[in-house]
Amino acid sequence: MCGIAGIFYPATPKPVDPARISAMANAQVHRGPDGSGVWTAPGVGLGHRRLSIIDLGGGAQPMASADAAITVTYNGEIYNFQAVRAELEAKGAHFRTNSDTEVLLHGWAAWGPAMLDRLNGMFAFALHDARAQSLFLARDRLGVKPLHYVTLSDGGVAFASELKGLLVHPLLRRVPDIRAVEDYLAYGYVPDDSCLVTGVQKLAAGHSLLIERGKPVPAPQQWWDLDFSRRATGSARALGDELTELMRAGVASRMLADVPLGAFLSGGVDSSAVVALMAAESKRAVKTCTIGFDAADHDERAYANQIATLFATEHRDRIVAADDFALIDTLVAAFDEPFADASALATYRVCELARESVTVALSGDGADEALAGYRRYKFQAAEERVRGLIPAQYRAALFGTLGAYYPKADWAPRLFRAKTTLLGLAEDGATAYARSVGVTTPALRARLFSDAARLALGGHVAETRYVETMRAAPAREALDRAQYADFKHWLPGDILTKVDRTSMAVSLEAREPLLDYKLVEFAATLPVSMRIRAGEGKWIMKKALERYLPKNILYRQKMGFVTPISAWFRGPLASEAAALASSRVLGGTGWFEMAEIEKLAADHRAGRAEHGRTLWQLMMLERSMARLFG
């Protein structure tokens, strides 16, 4: 795993200062502490920070072809690089290293941009072709690895793995974008089609960008998409066997490394499945690690220990205090943009623990999105059945009226929190789902934003992207559309960003075998009844894994990393919440009604309302903006 950076001048080949490229790459030293490299030519410069994983001695970057016509800087792993290499060697290519990086050089020479279709991996890379006078940027299908870019005032296009790699460039103007603030408050993360720094863009998952000298910078092109419109046929047993084999292949391909390798183990279904399949593939004990909590209702170590014992892993665990908020500033620095998924604290700690003994760790991320494991999918499917029974005009009147009068009871057990469901049933499925995945509601954002902010937003509403994505999805049913939208927004924006930044912050490579694209494509064809049945998400996966895992692991209630942020803002962080109302950073933008922030904090502290997640968002926003804009 690595960090990349560079500059390309599409109009005229202006000189590129190697020191500037070096500074951009070195700002990401945590992504690659094992080595660095800079390459420049007229009008272009590429930089690299290396975390050595494969071909430790021969994989230095930037790497050039033998004739120096093609040069690449690359972040990621191509898991099928040996098969692609064999295909290229059959076509006459001669390799000088054993690294997967060199496959990109020969692949470009043989196939150009079409080589992407042959790659199975996680990657973001920049490839310069001297003959064509072009720069090619590409990102993997699902957005596991990040890539930011911006057009500077001198016409240069600068790029970097992380935003901090661009921030060191003196020509990057640091101006906050109010639309990104709207997006962040809605979702708790800044989506991939948005950035808090005006002008900076993120290359979307499954997209590439070919910039040619003498031509305007074009829009990125989508080179891969996920199709939910087809349906697999066959018995549950046959489809389960096929799914299991795809999982096994995904795990096996991600065990290739020339450095110590292990796995995160929470004791949940997904990480337990990965460990079970790793144990079957490995000739030695798998190294596993678990984070436990000092609060018993959050602690999953007993389940993790059960799996570790069952598969004889070399297991380590560590207890983290439930009030581990000392990490806040560390996370703000790691993420650059505000990021309010509080499970990032625990994810950072488990990465930190893993890095003590391994350089690569496999995770169970992605199965919930691929196989409908989230509870919200079950609710969405059930609500759509209700919508199908009652015409829209009657639904709006009936459920809209009921929802308006039903009391808001965030404090109550879930059974009695029906207001959101009733209001959602009054809307179409896409609009309701877009709101269900959010954190701070449109109504609350309207209270927080000033007139100046609303004017600057110009009608931009964060949820619109979800609604439009769901309506345009290549899909058959409501569940398909919800999962498709999550693959486009939630997965790259939240889950994969969280894992990438927290793992890279401690120089650990995290790999997600359950996001192998062949597995994801297959899962998208499964009938809805194979994904959710009798209220059980990931149904077919769990049935198929009954031969590997105990039922108390497969069918227990999902817990995940839980962080008690609401309690924090009524206790040790209460003063932090109160201080937000007088924040010079937030107040200085002119975008917020500071009296409303004060009321939010006071109502939450007194127990009159539940605003813990919104207060966490505001605190992370304030600290991120202070770092980015001073």
C-alpha positions as CSV (number, residue, x, y, z in Angstrom):
1,M,0.0,0.0,0.0
2,C,1.3,3.4,-0.8
3,G,0.7,7.1,-1.3
4,I,0.9,8.8,-4.7
5,A,1.1,12.4,-5.9
6,G,1.9,14.3,-9.0
7,I,1.3,17.2,-11.4
8,F,0.6,17.2,-15.2
9,Y,0.4,20.3,-17.4
10,P,-2.1,19.6,-20.2
11,A,-1.6,22.9,-22.1
12,T,2.1,23.4,-22.3
13,P,4.9,21.3,-20.7
14,K,6.0,23.6,-18.0
15,P,8.9,22.6,-15.8
16,V,8.0,20.6,-12.6
17,D,10.0,21.1,-9.5
18,P,11.0,17.7,-8.0
19,A,11.0,19.2,-4.5
20,R,7.3,20.1,-4.9
21,I,6.4,16.6,-5.9
22,S,8.5,15.2,-3.0
23,A,6.7,17.5,-0.6
24,M,3.3,16.3,-1.9
25,A,4.3,12.7,-1.5
26,N,5.9,13.1,1.9
27,A,2.8,14.7,3.3
28,Q,1.5,11.1,3.0
29,V,4.5,9.4,4.5
30,H,2.2,7.3,6.8
31,R,0.9,5.6,3.6
32,G,4.4,4.5,2.7
33,P,7.1,4.7,5.3
34,D,9.4,2.1,3.6
35,G,10.6,4.2,0.6
36,S,10.0,7.2,-1.6
37,G,10.6,8.2,-5.2
38,V,10.2,11.2,-7.5
39,W,10.3,11.2,-11.3
40,T,9.9,14.3,-13.5
41,A,10.0,15.2,-17.2
42,P,8.9,18.3,-19.1
43,G,5.3,19.1,-18.0
44,V,4.9,16.2,-15.6
45,G,6.0,14.9,-12.2
46,L,5.1,11.7,-10.3
47,G,5.8,11.0,-6.6
48,H,5.5,7.9,-4.5
49,R,5.6,6.8,-0.9
50,R,6.0,3.0,-0.5
51,L,4.7,0.5,2.0
52,S,6.5,-2.7,0.8
53,I,4.2,-5.7,0.5
54,I,5.2,-7.6,-2.7
55,D,8.7,-7.9,-4.3
56,L,10.3,-5.9,-1.4
57,G,13.5,-5.3,-3.3
58,G,12.2,-4.8,-6.9
59,G,9.0,-2.8,-6.6
60,A,10.3,0.8,-6.2
61,Q,8.3,3.6,-7.8
62,P,7.7,5.6,-9.8
63,M,8.4,2.7,-12.2
64,A,9.2,3.2,-15.9
65,S,9.0,0.8,-18.8
66,A,12.3,-0.5,-20.3
67,D,12.1,2.1,-23.1
68,A,11.1,4.9,-20.6
69,A,8.0,5.6,-22.6
70,I,5.5,4.8,-19.8
71,T,5.9,5.7,-16.1
72,V,3.5,4.9,-13.3
73,T,2.9,5.7,-9.7
74,Y,0.5,3.3,-8.1
75,N,-1.3,2.7,-4.8
76,G,-2.9,-0.7,-4.1
77,E,-2.7,-4.4,-4.9
78,I,-3.7,-6.3,-8.1
79,Y,-4.6,-9.7,-6.7
80,N,-4.6,-11.4,-10.1
81,F,-1.4,-9.8,-11.3
82,Q,0.3,-13.2,-11.9
83,A,-2.4,-14.3,-14.3
84,V,-2.3,-11.0,-16.1
85,R,1.4,-11.2,-16.2
86,A,1.3,-14.7,-17.8
87,E,-1.1,-13.3,-20.5
88,L,1.2,-10.4,-21.2
89,E,4.3,-12.7,-21.4
90,A,2.4,-14.9,-23.9
91,K,2.1,-11.7,-26.0
92,G,5.9,-11.1,-25.8
93,A,6.3,-8.9,-22.7
94,H,9.5,-9.2,-20.7
95,F,9.3,-8.4,-17.0
96,R,12.2,-7.1,-14.9
97,T,10.6,-7.4,-11.5
98,N,8.2,-9.6,-9.6
99,S,5.9,-6.8,-8.6
100,D,2.3,-6.2,-9.6
101,T,3.2,-2.6,-10.5
102,E,5.0,-3.7,-13.7
103,V,1.8,-5.3,-14.9
104,L,0.4,-1.8,-15.3
105,L,3.2,-0.8,-17.6
106,H,3.0,-3.8,-19.9
107,G,-0.8,-3.8,-19.7
108,W,-1.0,-0.2,-20.9
109,A,1.3,-0.9,-23.8
110,A,-0.8,-3.9,-24.8
111,W,-4.3,-2.8,-24.1
112,G,-4.4,0.9,-23.1
113,P,-7.3,1.9,-20.9
114,A,-9.0,-1.5,-21.6
115,M,-6.5,-3.1,-19.3
116,L,-8.7,-2.1,-16.4
117,D,-11.2,-4.8,-17.2
118,R,-8.5,-7.4,-16.6
119,L,-7.5,-6.2,-13.2
120,N,-8.9,-7.6,-10.0
121,G,-7.8,-5.5,-7.1
122,M,-7.9,-2.3,-5.1
123,F,-6.0,0.5,-6.8
124,A,-5.6,4.1,-7.7
125,F,-2.8,5.0,-10.1
126,A,-1.4,7.7,-12.4
127,L,0.3,6.6,-15.6
128,H,2.2,8.9,-18.0
129,D,2.6,8.0,-21.6
130,A,5.4,10.0,-23.2
131,R,4.5,9.1,-26.7
132,A,0.8,10.1,-26.4
133,Q,1.7,13.0,-24.1
134,S,-1.0,11.9,-21.7
135,L,-1.7,11.2,-18.1
136,F,-4.2,8.5,-17.2
137,L,-5.8,8.4,-13.7
138,A,-7.8,5.3,-12.6
139,R,-9.6,4.1,-9.5
140,D,-10.7,0.6,-8.7
141,R,-14.3,-0.6,-9.2
142,L,-15.5,-0.1,-5.7
143,G,-13.4,2.8,-4.5
144,V,-11.3,1.0,-2.0
145,K,-8.3,3.3,-2.7
146,P,-8.7,7.1,-2.8
147,L,-7.6,9.6,-5.4
148,H,-8.0,13.4,-5.2
149,Y,-7.2,15.9,-8.0
150,V,-7.5,19.6,-8.8
151,T,-6.8,22.0,-11.6
152,L,-4.5,24.8,-10.3
153,S,-4.4,28.4,-11.2
154,D,-1.3,27.8,-13.5
155,G,-3.2,25.2,-15.5
156,G,-1.5,22.2,-13.9
157,V,-3.6,19.2,-12.8
158,A,-2.4,18.0,-9.4
159,F,-3.4,14.7,-7.8
160,A,-2.7,12.8,-4.6
161,S,-4.0,9.9,-2.6
162,E,-5.2,12.1,0.2
163,L,-6.3,15.7,0.3
164,K,-3.2,16.5,2.5
165,G,-1.0,15.7,-0.5
166,L,-2.7,18.6,-2.4
167,L,-2.8,21.0,0.5
168,V,1.0,21.5,0.5
169,H,0.9,22.9,-3.0
170,P,1.1,26.7,-2.7
171,L,-1.3,27.4,-5.6
172,L,-4.2,25.4,-4.0
173,R,-6.7,28.0,-2.7
174,R,-8.2,26.9,0.6
175,V,-11.8,28.0,0.3
176,P,-14.5,26.0,2.0
177,D,-17.5,24.7,-0.1
178,I,-20.9,25.2,1.6
179,R,-22.3,22.3,-0.5
180,A,-19.9,19.9,1.1
181,V,-20.9,21.1,4.5
182,E,-24.6,20.4,3.6
183,D,-23.5,16.9,2.4
184,Y,-21.5,16.2,5.5
185,L,-24.2,17.2,7.9
186,A,-26.7,15.0,6.0
187,Y,-24.5,11.9,5.9
188,G,-21.7,12.2,8.4
189,Y,-19.1,12.1,5.7
190,V,-18.3,14.1,2.6
191,P,-19.4,12.0,-0.4
192,D,-17.0,11.2,-3.2
193,D,-18.7,13.7,-5.6
194,S,-18.0,16.5,-3.1
195,C,-15.1,18.0,-1.2
196,L,-14.8,20.5,1.6
197,V,-12.1,22.4,-0.3
198,T,-13.6,24.2,-3.3
199,G,-12.3,22.9,-6.6
200,V,-10.9,19.6,-5.4
201,Q,-12.5,16.5,-6.9
202,K,-12.3,12.8,-6.0
203,L,-12.1,10.4,-8.9
204,A,-15.2,8.2,-8.4
205,A,-15.1,4.5,-7.9
206,G,-14.9,2.6,-11.2
207,H,-13.9,5.7,-13.1
208,S,-10.9,6.8,-15.1
209,L,-9.6,10.1,-16.5
210,L,-7.5,10.5,-19.6
211,I,-5.8,13.9,-19.9
212,E,-4.1,14.6,-23.1
213,R,-1.7,17.5,-23.8
214,G,-3.2,20.2,-26.0
215,K,-6.8,19.2,-25.1
216,P,-9.2,20.5,-22.4
217,V,-9.4,18.3,-19.3
218,P,-12.4,16.0,-19.9
219,A,-14.9,14.6,-17.5
220,P,-14.0,11.2,-16.0
221,Q,-15.4,8.1,-17.7
222,Q,-17.1,5.2,-15.9
223,W,-15.3,1.9,-16.8
224,W,-17.3,-0.4,-14.5
225,D,-20.8,-0.5,-12.9
226,L,-22.7,-2.9,-10.8
227,D,-25.8,-4.4,-12.4
228,F,-28.8,-5.5,-10.2
229,S,-31.1,-6.0,-13.2
230,R,-30.2,-9.7,-13.8
231,R,-31.3,-12.7,-11.7
232,A,-29.4,-15.9,-11.0
233,T,-31.4,-19.1,-11.1
234,G,-30.8,-22.3,-9.1
235,S,-31.5,-23.8,-5.7
236,A,-30.4,-22.1,-2.5
237,R,-27.9,-24.9,-2.0
238,A,-26.3,-24.4,-5.4
239,L,-26.2,-20.6,-5.2
240,G,-24.9,-20.9,-1.6
241,D,-22.1,-23.1,-2.8
242,E,-21.2,-20.7,-5.6
243,L,-21.2,-17.8,-3.1
244,T,-18.9,-19.8,-0.8
245,E,-16.5,-20.5,-3.6
246,L,-16.3,-16.8,-4.5
247,M,-15.7,-16.0,-0.9
248,R,-12.9,-18.6,-0.7
249,A,-11.3,-17.3,-3.9
250,G,-11.5,-13.7,-2.6
251,V,-9.8,-14.6,0.6
252,A,-7.2,-16.8,-1.0
253,S,-6.2,-14.1,-3.5
254,R,-5.7,-11.6,-0.8
255,M,-3.4,-13.7,1.2
256,L,-0.5,-13.1,-1.2
257,A,2.1,-11.0,0.6
258,D,5.9,-11.0,1.3
259,V,5.3,-9.6,4.8
260,P,3.3,-10.8,7.9
261,L,-0.4,-11.1,7.3
262,G,-3.4,-11.4,9.6
263,A,-7.1,-10.5,10.1
264,F,-9.4,-8.3,12.1
265,L,-11.7,-10.5,14.1
266,S,-14.8,-9.0,15.8
267,G,-16.7,-12.3,16.3
268,G,-19.4,-11.2,13.9
269,V,-20.4,-13.2,10.8
270,D,-18.3,-11.4,8.3
271,S,-14.9,-11.3,10.0
272,S,-15.5,-14.9,11.3
273,A,-16.1,-16.1,7.8
274,V,-12.9,-14.5,6.6
275,V,-10.9,-16.1,9.4
276,A,-12.5,-19.5,8.8
277,L,-11.6,-19.3,5.1
278,M,-8.1,-18.0,5.8
279,A,-7.5,-20.9,8.3
280,A,-8.5,-23.4,5.5
281,E,-6.0,-21.8,3.1
282,S,-3.1,-21.2,5.4
283,K,-0.3,-23.7,6.4
284,R,0.3,-21.8,9.6
285,A,-1.8,-20.3,12.4
286,V,-3.7,-17.2,11.3
287,K,-2.9,-14.0,13.3
288,T,-6.0,-12.4,14.5
289,C,-6.8,-9.4,16.7
290,T,-9.8,-8.0,18.5
291,I,-10.7,-4.8,20.3
292,G,-12.8,-5.1,23.4
293,F,-14.6,-2.4,25.4
294,D,-14.7,-1.8,29.1
295,A,-18.5,-1.5,28.8
296,A,-19.9,-5.1,28.8
297,D,-22.8,-4.3,26.5
298,H,-20.3,-3.2,23.8
299,D,-17.8,-6.0,24.3
300,E,-17.6,-8.8,21.7
301,R,-14.4,-10.5,22.8
302,A,-16.2,-13.6,24.0
303,Y,-17.4,-14.3,20.4
304,A,-14.0,-13.4,18.9
305,N,-12.3,-15.8,21.4
306,Q,-14.7,-18.5,20.4
307,I,-13.8,-18.2,16.7
308,A,-10.1,-17.9,17.6
309,T,-10.2,-21.1,19.6
310,L,-12.3,-22.9,16.9
311,F,-9.7,-22.1,14.2
312,A,-6.6,-22.2,16.4
313,T,-5.6,-18.7,15.5
314,E,-2.7,-16.7,17.0
315,H,-5.0,-14.3,18.8
316,R,-4.5,-11.0,20.5
317,D,-7.0,-8.6,22.0
318,R,-6.9,-5.3,23.8
319,I,-9.5,-3.4,25.9
320,V,-10.3,0.2,24.9
321,A,-12.1,2.5,27.2
322,A,-15.6,3.6,26.1
323,D,-14.5,7.2,26.6
324,D,-11.5,6.9,24.2
325,F,-12.1,10.4,22.8
326,A,-8.5,11.3,23.2
327,L,-8.2,10.1,19.6
328,I,-10.3,12.9,18.2
329,D,-7.5,15.1,16.9
330,T,-5.6,12.1,15.6
331,L,-8.6,11.2,13.5
332,V,-9.2,14.7,12.3
333,A,-5.6,14.7,11.0
334,A,-6.0,11.3,9.4
335,F,-9.2,12.1,7.5
336,D,-8.5,15.7,6.4
337,E,-12.2,16.3,5.7
338,P,-14.7,16.0,8.6
339,F,-15.7,12.4,9.2
340,A,-18.4,11.7,11.9
341,D,-18.7,7.9,11.8
342,A,-17.7,7.4,15.5
343,S,-16.8,3.8,14.9
344,A,-13.6,5.2,13.4
345,L,-12.2,5.5,16.9
346,A,-12.4,1.7,17.4
347,T,-11.3,1.0,13.9
348,Y,-8.2,3.0,14.4
349,R,-7.5,1.1,17.6
350,V,-7.9,-2.3,16.0
351,C,-5.6,-1.2,13.1
352,E,-3.1,0.0,15.7
353,L,-3.2,-3.4,17.4
354,A,-2.8,-5.3,14.2
355,R,0.2,-3.3,13.1
356,E,2.1,-4.4,16.1
357,S,2.4,-7.9,14.5
358,V,1.4,-7.7,10.8
359,T,1.7,-5.4,7.8
360,V,-1.4,-6.7,6.0
361,A,-4.8,-7.4,7.6
362,L,-7.9,-8.9,6.0
363,S,-11.3,-7.4,7.1
364,G,-14.9,-8.5,6.7
365,D,-16.1,-5.1,5.3
366,G,-18.5,-5.1,2.3
367,A,-20.7,-8.1,3.0
368,D,-23.5,-6.0,4.5
369,E,-23.7,-3.9,1.3
370,A,-23.3,-6.9,-1.1
371,L,-25.7,-9.3,0.7
372,A,-28.2,-6.9,2.4
373,G,-27.0,-7.3,6.0
374,Y,-28.1,-3.9,7.3
375,R,-31.3,-3.6,9.2
376,R,-32.3,-0.6,7.0
377,Y,-32.6,-2.9,4.0
378,K,-35.2,-5.0,5.8
379,F,-37.2,-1.9,6.7
380,Q,-36.9,-0.5,3.2
381,A,-38.2,-3.7,1.6
382,A,-41.1,-3.9,4.1
383,E,-42.1,-0.3,3.6
384,E,-42.0,-0.7,-0.2
385,R,-44.5,-3.6,0.2
386,V,-46.8,-1.2,2.0
387,R,-46.4,1.5,-0.6
388,G,-47.4,-1.1,-3.2
389,L,-50.7,-1.7,-1.5
390,I,-51.9,1.9,-1.2
391,P,-51.9,4.5,-4.1
392,A,-49.5,7.4,-3.6
393,Q,-52.1,10.1,-3.2
394,Y,-53.8,8.2,-0.3
395,R,-50.5,7.2,1.3
396,A,-49.4,10.9,1.4
397,A,-52.6,12.0,3.1
398,L,-52.8,9.0,5.5
399,F,-49.3,8.5,6.6
400,G,-48.3,12.1,6.3
401,T,-51.1,13.1,8.8
402,L,-50.2,10.2,11.2
403,G,-46.5,11.1,11.1
404,A,-47.2,14.8,11.7
405,Y,-49.0,14.0,14.9
406,Y,-47.0,11.0,16.1
407,P,-44.6,12.2,18.9
408,K,-40.9,12.1,18.1
409,A,-39.4,9.7,20.6
410,D,-35.7,9.1,19.8
411,W,-35.2,8.1,23.5
412,A,-37.8,5.3,23.3
413,P,-37.3,1.6,22.3
414,R,-37.3,1.1,18.5
415,L,-40.8,-0.4,18.6
416,F,-42.2,3.0,19.6
417,R,-40.1,5.2,17.3
418,A,-42.6,5.2,14.4
419,K,-42.7,8.8,13.5
420,T,-39.9,8.5,10.9
421,T,-41.5,5.3,9.4
422,L,-44.9,7.0,9.1
423,L,-43.4,10.1,7.4
424,G,-41.3,7.8,5.1
425,L,-44.4,5.9,4.0
426,A,-45.9,9.1,2.9
427,E,-43.0,9.6,0.5
428,D,-41.8,7.6,-2.5
429,G,-39.2,4.9,-1.7
430,A,-36.1,6.6,-3.0
431,T,-36.8,9.8,-1.0
432,A,-37.6,7.9,2.2
433,Y,-34.4,5.8,1.9
434,A,-32.3,8.8,1.2
435,R,-33.4,10.3,4.5
436,S,-33.1,7.0,6.4
437,V,-29.3,6.8,5.7
438,G,-28.7,10.3,6.9
439,V,-27.7,11.7,10.3
440,T,-29.0,15.2,10.5
441,T,-32.4,15.7,9.0
442,P,-33.2,18.4,6.4
443,A,-35.4,20.1,9.0
444,L,-32.6,20.2,11.5
445,R,-30.1,21.4,8.9
446,A,-32.6,24.2,8.0
447,R,-32.6,25.3,11.6
448,L,-28.8,25.3,11.8
449,F,-28.1,27.1,8.6
450,S,-28.3,30.9,8.3
451,D,-30.0,32.8,5.5
452,A,-26.5,33.3,4.0
453,A,-25.9,29.6,3.9
454,R,-29.2,28.9,2.2
455,L,-28.5,31.5,-0.4
456,A,-25.0,30.1,-1.0
457,L,-26.4,26.5,-1.3
458,G,-28.5,27.7,-4.2
459,G,-31.0,24.9,-3.8
460,H,-28.4,22.1,-3.3
461,V,-29.9,19.3,-1.1
462,A,-27.7,16.5,0.0
463,E,-30.3,13.7,-0.4
464,T,-30.9,14.5,-4.1
465,R,-27.9,12.4,-5.1
466,Y,-29.3,9.3,-3.4
467,V,-32.8,9.8,-4.9
468,E,-31.4,10.3,-8.4
469,T,-29.0,7.3,-8.0
470,M,-31.8,5.0,-6.9
471,R,-34.2,6.1,-9.7
472,A,-31.5,5.5,-12.3
473,A,-30.2,2.2,-10.9
474,P,-29.9,-0.8,-13.2
475,A,-32.3,-2.7,-10.8
476,R,-35.5,-4.6,-10.5
477,E,-36.7,-4.1,-7.0
478,A,-36.6,-1.7,-4.1
479,L,-33.8,-3.6,-2.3
480,D,-31.7,-3.6,-5.5
481,R,-32.0,0.2,-5.7
482,A,-31.1,0.8,-2.1
483,Q,-28.0,-1.5,-2.3
484,Y,-27.0,0.1,-5.5
485,A,-27.1,3.6,-4.0
486,D,-25.1,2.5,-1.0
487,F,-22.4,1.0,-3.3
488,K,-22.2,4.4,-5.0
489,H,-22.3,6.7,-2.0
490,W,-22.2,5.0,1.5
491,L,-19.6,2.3,0.8
492,P,-16.8,4.5,-0.7
493,G,-17.7,7.6,1.3
494,D,-18.0,6.1,4.7
495,I,-17.0,2.5,5.1
496,L,-14.0,2.4,2.7
497,T,-12.8,5.9,3.7
498,K,-12.9,4.8,7.3
499,V,-10.9,1.7,6.8
500,D,-8.4,3.3,4.4
501,R,-7.6,6.3,6.5
502,T,-7.4,4.5,9.9
503,S,-5.3,1.7,8.5
504,M,-3.0,3.9,6.5
505,A,-2.6,6.2,9.5
506,V,-0.6,3.4,11.2
507,S,1.0,2.1,7.9
508,L,-1.2,-1.0,7.8
509,E,-2.6,-2.4,4.5
510,A,-6.3,-3.5,4.9
511,R,-7.8,-5.8,2.4
512,E,-11.5,-6.6,1.9
513,P,-12.0,-10.1,0.3
514,L,-15.8,-9.9,0.6
515,L,-15.6,-7.0,-1.9
516,D,-14.0,-9.0,-4.6
517,Y,-15.8,-7.7,-7.6
518,K,-16.7,-11.1,-8.9
519,L,-18.4,-11.9,-5.6
520,V,-20.2,-8.5,-5.6
521,E,-21.4,-9.0,-9.2
522,F,-22.8,-12.4,-8.3
523,A,-24.5,-11.2,-5.1
524,A,-26.3,-8.5,-7.2
525,T,-28.0,-11.2,-9.2
526,L,-29.3,-13.1,-6.2
527,P,-33.1,-13.1,-5.8
528,V,-34.3,-10.8,-3.0
529,S,-35.5,-13.9,-1.0
530,M,-31.9,-15.2,-1.0
531,R,-30.6,-11.9,0.5
532,I,-33.4,-11.3,3.1
533,R,-35.6,-14.0,4.3
534,A,-37.8,-14.1,7.5
535,G,-36.3,-10.9,8.6
536,E,-32.7,-12.3,8.3
537,G,-30.3,-10.3,6.2
538,K,-27.4,-12.1,4.4
539,W,-29.6,-15.1,4.5
540,I,-27.9,-17.2,1.9
541,M,-24.4,-16.4,3.2
542,K,-25.4,-17.5,6.7
543,K,-27.0,-20.7,5.4
544,A,-23.9,-21.5,3.3
545,L,-21.6,-20.8,6.3
546,E,-23.5,-23.2,8.6
547,R,-20.9,-25.9,7.7
548,Y,-18.1,-23.6,8.9
549,L,-19.4,-21.4,11.8
550,P,-21.5,-22.0,14.9
551,K,-25.1,-20.8,14.8
552,N,-24.6,-18.5,17.8
553,I,-22.1,-16.6,15.7
554,L,-24.2,-16.7,12.5
555,Y,-27.5,-15.6,13.9
556,R,-26.7,-13.3,16.8
557,Q,-27.8,-9.7,16.7
558,K,-25.3,-7.5,14.9
559,M,-23.4,-5.2,17.3
560,G,-20.5,-3.6,15.4
561,F,-18.2,-1.0,16.9
562,V,-20.4,1.2,19.1
563,T,-19.2,4.5,20.5
564,P,-21.3,6.2,23.2
565,I,-21.1,9.7,21.8
566,S,-24.5,10.7,23.2
567,A,-23.3,9.9,26.7
568,W,-20.1,11.8,26.1
569,F,-22.0,15.0,25.3
570,R,-23.9,14.7,28.6
571,G,-20.7,14.0,30.5
572,P,-17.0,14.5,29.7
573,L,-17.6,16.3,26.4
574,A,-20.5,18.5,27.6
575,S,-18.3,21.5,27.8
576,E,-17.0,20.8,24.2
577,A,-20.6,20.8,23.0
578,A,-21.4,24.1,24.8
579,A,-18.3,25.7,23.3
580,L,-19.5,25.0,19.8
581,A,-22.0,27.9,20.2
582,S,-19.1,30.4,20.5
583,S,-16.8,28.7,17.9
584,R,-15.0,31.3,15.9
585,V,-14.4,28.7,13.2
586,L,-18.1,27.9,12.7
587,G,-19.3,31.4,13.5
588,G,-16.7,33.0,11.2
589,T,-18.2,31.3,8.1
590,G,-21.5,33.1,8.6
591,W,-23.2,29.8,7.7
592,F,-24.6,28.9,11.1
593,E,-27.3,30.1,13.5
594,M,-25.1,29.9,16.6
595,A,-28.1,30.3,18.9
596,E,-29.5,27.1,17.4
597,I,-26.2,25.3,18.1
598,E,-26.4,26.5,21.7
599,K,-29.9,25.2,22.0
600,L,-29.0,21.8,20.5
601,A,-26.2,21.4,23.1
602,A,-28.4,22.6,26.0
603,D,-31.4,20.4,25.1
604,H,-29.1,17.3,24.6
605,R,-27.3,17.9,27.9
606,A,-30.6,18.3,29.8
607,G,-32.1,15.1,28.2
608,R,-34.9,17.1,26.4
609,A,-33.8,15.8,23.0
610,E,-31.3,13.4,21.4
611,H,-28.7,15.4,19.4
612,G,-25.5,13.4,20.2
613,R,-24.7,12.5,16.6
614,T,-25.3,16.1,15.3
615,L,-23.1,17.5,18.0
616,W,-20.4,15.0,17.1
617,Q,-20.7,16.1,13.5
618,L,-20.4,19.8,14.5
619,M,-17.4,19.2,16.7
620,M,-15.6,17.2,14.0
621,L,-16.5,19.8,11.4
622,E,-15.1,22.6,13.6
623,R,-11.8,20.8,14.1
624,S,-11.4,19.8,10.5
625,M,-12.1,23.4,9.3
626,A,-9.6,24.7,11.8
627,R,-6.9,22.5,10.3
628,L,-7.9,23.1,6.7
629,F,-8.6,26.8,6.7
630,G,-7.0,28.2,9.9
